[in-house]
């Protein structure tokens, strides 16, 4: 899903406005090894994509589990560190 699709998803499913300056919205797919982010600044949208190579994110599966992250938690997440156990490593066979 691209910028327009994510912006529409935010509006329709969360009733939030994706053009709030400086608000980063994060999404994780079914494989849970990659994250997309959408952020708006005064000039337009930036689409971010982050994939970890060895492991999966423990990601909220519904709106009740969703939460706001502070900057430190976001940086830990992007560096691959656990936020309350946010990454589970796959067992190697």
N, C-alpha and C positions, 0 to 999 in steps of 0.2 A: 504494500500500500504506500502510495506517495504522499506528498504534502497535502494535497487537496482532500484525499481520502481520510488521512489522519485528522485533519482539521474538522471535517464533517463528522467523523466518529466521536470526537471530543464533544462537539455541540449536541449531537443527537443522543449519545449514551450517558453523558455526564452532566449535560446542561451547563457546561462551562464555556468560556470564550477563549479560544486558543490564541487570540491576539493580545492577551494580557502581557505587557512588556516584561520580559525576563522570566516567565514561567516556563519551566521545562516539563513536558509530558513524556513519560517513558512507557514503552510497550514491549512486551516479550511474547514471542510466538510459542507454538506448541512444543518445539524442540527444546526450548528454554536455554539455548546456548548463544542467543543473540538478542540484542536490545535495539529498538529504534527509539529515537528521541526527536521531539518536535519542539522548537523554541522560536519565539518571535521577538525580534528587536525592532526598533523603529523603522528599519529599512526593509524588513521582510522576514520570511521564515528561513530557518536552518534545519535541515534534516540530518540527524546523527545516526550512525550505525556502529554498534560495538558487538564483536563476537569473541567468545572465549573458546580456546582450542581444546581444553581438557577439563570438562565438567559441565554442570548445568546450574542455572540460577533457581533457587527456591522462590518462585514468583507467586504473587497473589492470584488466586483463581476466580475471585469474584470481587464485587465492589466493597463488601464488608472487610475484606483482607487488604484492600488498597490503603496506602498511607502516603503522607508527605515525608520527604527526605530533606534533612538539612544539608548544607554544602559538604560537611565532613562525611556524612553517610553516603552521599552521592560519589564523592571521590574514592571512598573505600570500595564501593560497588564497581566503579570503573577500573580500579586497580586489581580487582579479583578477590578482595577480602570479604569476609562474611559480615553482613549486617544482620544480626540475630540469626546466624546460620543461613545466609542467603545463597550460598553456593554449596552444592553437594557434588563431590567428585565421583565420576563413574568408576566402577570396579573394572580393573583390567583382567582379562581372562588369559 
